[in-house]
Amino acid sequence: MAKAHKLKELESYLDDVDVFENPKIKLEQYPTTPHIAACMLHTIHTRYDDVADKHVLDLGCGCGVLSIGAVMLGAKKVTALDIDEDALAICKQNIEEFEMENIEVEQHDVTALESEVMERLKGNVDTVIMNPPFGTKHNAGIDMVFLKTALDLASTAVYSLHKTSTREHIQKKASDWNVDLEIIAELKFNIENTYKCHKKKSVDIEVDFLRMSHKKLK
């Protein structure tokens, strides 16, 4: 099993993670690039110490790039959830190829997690990492559902990617939910011409990499 310590080393490993063969537009399946995944995870690990020896939950894991990267940085355990069985098949294949044993893959709808799953994970998950659907054409509001579910499950913090254009809305939600919000970085998320509706070869989406955490009791 590969272990990565430096950013470039991590990105190089993640470059070998297979992505969607036939992405589904209704699920807004866009792979998290190795560069963005590595930057996210390396920052979470080095700046906040929220990966090594932690139980990490990857909500909407897709093909597993964030889950695999978390293990490379020393996560004690990763639980990877996704609704799509095709994505999970690729995820499991990636896990086998990287010879990782401490990633548990489960098929669930993150927007309607069964009470048994919530009870099993709540209190046992330290950190949530995710690149949720942005909640555009097909899934308005789904990004907020992912965030709320993540906050319900994380003991420490939630790390997520969201369109910069939704920042004010997310700031309001954070205030409503009484949680701390930090915009760690502004990123360019490059989306390739993936679906028939795409007219351009690729487009850069401005994205906020954020951290949400429960307020500490004074």
Phi, psi and omega per residue, in radians:
M1 nan 2.261 -3.102
A2 -1.269 2.431 3.017
K3 -2.086 2.341 -3.127
A4 -2.089 2.466 3.124
H5 -2.122 -0.566 -3.135
K6 -1.784 2.676 -3.079
L7 -1.003 -0.899 -3.111
K8 -1.102 -0.609 3.107
E9 -1.135 -0.783 3.123
L10 -1.083 -0.809 -3.140
E11 -1.057 -0.685 3.139
S12 -1.094 -0.754 3.087
Y13 -1.108 -0.792 -3.070
L14 -1.192 -0.322 3.087
D15 -1.128 -0.309 -3.136
D16 -1.630 0.040 3.114
V17 -1.374 2.155 3.124
D18 -1.199 2.559 -3.121
V19 -2.002 -3.056 -3.063
F20 -0.975 2.355 3.039
E21 -1.447 -0.761 3.126
N22 -2.337 1.392 -3.094
P23 -1.054 2.570 -3.068
K24 -1.863 2.090 -3.053
I25 -1.132 -0.593 -3.126
K26 -1.146 -0.403 3.098
L27 -1.717 0.073 -3.124
E28 0.876 0.899 -3.091
Q29 -1.462 1.750 3.035
Y30 -2.157 2.167 -3.106
P31 -1.164 2.444 3.003
T32 -1.284 2.121 -3.068
T33 -1.124 2.646 3.094
P34 -0.957 -0.646 -3.123
H35 -1.135 -0.848 -3.128
I36 -1.177 -0.741 3.130
A37 -1.042 -0.784 -3.129
A38 -1.135 -0.758 3.127
C39 -1.086 -0.784 3.107
M40 -1.001 -0.983 -3.023
L41 -1.148 -0.710 -3.123
H42 -1.133 -0.668 3.094
T43 -1.167 -0.801 3.114
I44 -1.022 -0.681 -3.084
H45 -1.300 -0.854 -3.016
T46 -1.454 -0.631 -3.072
R47 -1.515 -0.605 -3.015
Y48 -2.046 -0.172 -3.135
D49 0.959 0.773 -3.091
D50 -1.928 0.364 3.112
V51 -2.120 -1.031 -3.059
A52 -1.004 2.281 3.110
D53 1.114 0.313 -3.129
K54 -1.903 2.742 2.951
H55 -1.567 1.957 -3.076
V56 -1.819 2.368 3.093
L57 -1.933 2.215 3.122
D58 -1.901 1.810 -3.100
L59 -1.555 2.213 -3.052
G60 1.185 0.936 -2.944
C61 -1.202 -0.322 -3.114
G62 0.998 -2.208 -3.078
C63 -1.551 0.031 2.930
G64 1.664 0.261 -3.069
V65 -1.104 -0.690 3.132
L66 -1.242 -0.664 3.114
S67 -1.099 -0.826 -3.121
I68 -1.131 -0.748 3.113
G69 -1.094 -0.648 3.131
A70 -1.107 -0.716 3.111
V71 -1.141 -0.683 3.110
M72 -1.069 -0.456 3.130
L73 -1.687 0.193 2.969
G74 1.737 0.254 3.101
A75 -1.011 2.399 3.135
K76 -1.192 -0.687 -3.123
K77 -2.725 2.538 3.043
V78 -2.227 2.301 2.991
T79 -1.912 2.151 -3.053
A80 -2.008 2.095 -3.096
L81 -2.041 2.440 3.029
D82 -2.736 2.709 -3.123
I83 -1.479 -0.388 -2.943
D84 -1.704 2.066 -3.091
E85 -1.180 -0.516 3.114
D86 -1.189 -0.758 3.092
A87 -1.104 -0.716 -3.120
L88 -1.162 -0.559 3.088
A89 -1.105 -0.731 3.093
I90 -1.185 -0.700 3.117
C91 -1.017 -0.835 3.138
K92 -1.102 -0.668 3.110
Q93 -1.108 -0.742 3.096
N94 -1.087 -0.750 -3.132
I95 -1.068 -0.728 3.112
E96 -1.121 -0.751 -3.109
E97 -1.151 -0.555 3.106
F98 -1.557 -0.008 3.087
E99 0.967 0.929 3.134
M100 -1.898 2.320 -3.064
E101 -1.909 -0.239 -3.041
N102 -1.825 0.511 2.998
I103 -1.977 2.114 3.079
E104 -1.794 2.144 -3.091
V105 -1.805 2.259 -3.128
E106 -2.360 2.500 3.117
Q107 -1.681 1.981 3.120
H108 -2.578 2.719 2.982
D109 -1.540 1.911 -3.070
V110 -1.060 -0.503 -3.112
T111 -1.361 -0.142 3.141
A112 -2.602 1.027 -3.104
L113 -1.157 2.358 3.123
E114 -1.084 2.592 -3.101
S115 -1.035 -0.585 3.134
E116 -1.100 -0.700 -3.141
V117 -1.204 -0.767 3.118
M118 -1.031 -0.802 -3.107
E119 -1.149 -0.651 -3.115
R120 -1.206 -0.651 -3.065
L121 -1.553 -0.595 -3.082
K122 -1.056 2.199 -3.123
G123 1.561 -0.240 3.136
N124 -1.883 -0.218 -3.130
V125 -1.749 2.260 3.085
D126 -1.485 -0.972 -2.965
T127 -2.210 2.403 3.012
V128 -1.914 2.276 3.030
I129 -2.116 2.453 -3.118
M130 -2.881 2.701 2.936
N131 -2.167 1.440 -3.006
P132 -1.309 2.907 2.990
P133 -0.975 2.476 -3.091
F134 -1.289 -0.193 3.110
G135 1.332 0.730 3.114
T136 -1.635 -2.473 -2.941
K137 -0.625 -0.898 -2.968
H138 -1.609 -0.365 -2.957
N139 -2.356 0.944 -3.098
A140 -0.955 2.205 3.086
G141 1.526 -0.099 -3.062
I142 -1.162 -0.505 3.126
D143 -1.094 -0.633 3.127
M144 -1.267 -0.592 3.088
V145 -1.123 -0.753 3.084
F146 -1.036 -0.804 -3.120
L147 -1.070 -0.803 -3.118
K148 -1.119 -0.739 3.108
T149 -1.099 -0.748 3.128
A150 -1.052 -0.766 3.132
L151 -1.131 -0.603 3.118
D152 -1.153 -0.441 -3.031
L153 -1.803 -0.467 -3.053
A154 -1.387 2.288 3.046
S155 -1.415 -0.548 -3.046
T156 -1.884 -1.140 -3.049
A157 -2.781 2.803 3.072
V158 -2.049 2.300 3.079
Y159 -2.072 2.247 -2.992
S160 -2.661 2.825 3.081
L161 -1.947 2.316 3.135
H162 -2.523 2.613 3.133
K163 -1.034 2.321 -3.131
T164 -1.009 -0.525 -3.142
S165 -1.123 -0.281 3.128
T166 -1.729 0.149 -3.017
R167 -1.006 -0.830 -3.105
E168 -1.069 -0.681 3.120
H169 -1.111 -0.751 -3.136
I170 -1.178 -0.661 3.086
Q171 -1.065 -0.696 3.114
K172 -1.152 -0.750 3.121
K173 -1.075 -0.731 3.136
A174 -1.057 -0.691 3.096
S175 -1.159 -0.756 3.118
D176 -1.075 -0.674 -3.094
W177 -1.494 -0.077 3.133
N178 1.033 0.828 3.093
V179 -2.162 2.747 3.091
D180 -1.441 2.434 3.129
L181 -2.194 2.275 3.055
E182 -2.226 2.209 3.013
I183 -1.515 1.840 -3.052
I184 -1.286 -0.731 -3.088
A185 -2.815 2.736 2.967
E186 -1.823 2.224 -3.058
L187 -2.115 2.826 2.981
K188 -1.823 2.017 3.140
F189 -1.723 1.906 -3.099
N190 -1.460 2.092 3.103
I191 -1.878 2.063 3.138
E192 -1.304 2.879 3.054
N193 -1.187 1.654 -2.991
T194 -1.810 -0.631 -3.037
Y195 -2.084 2.823 -3.099
K196 -1.041 -0.515 -3.103
C197 -1.296 -0.222 -3.141
H198 -1.362 2.190 -3.110
K199 -1.659 -0.535 -3.099
K200 -1.670 2.731 3.136
K201 -1.083 -0.715 3.066
S202 -2.791 2.808 3.133
V203 -2.508 2.473 3.079
D204 -1.641 2.158 3.082
I205 -1.793 2.276 3.075
E206 -1.335 2.182 -2.999
V207 -2.284 2.442 3.019
D208 -1.650 2.284 2.971
F209 -1.682 1.983 -2.997
L210 -2.147 2.801 3.067
R211 -2.192 2.228 3.039
M212 -2.064 2.413 3.126
S213 -2.565 2.692 3.114
H214 -1.247 2.429 3.131
K215 -1.106 2.385 3.118
K216 -1.337 2.418 3.120
L217 -1.214 2.324 -3.130
K218 -1.535 nan nan
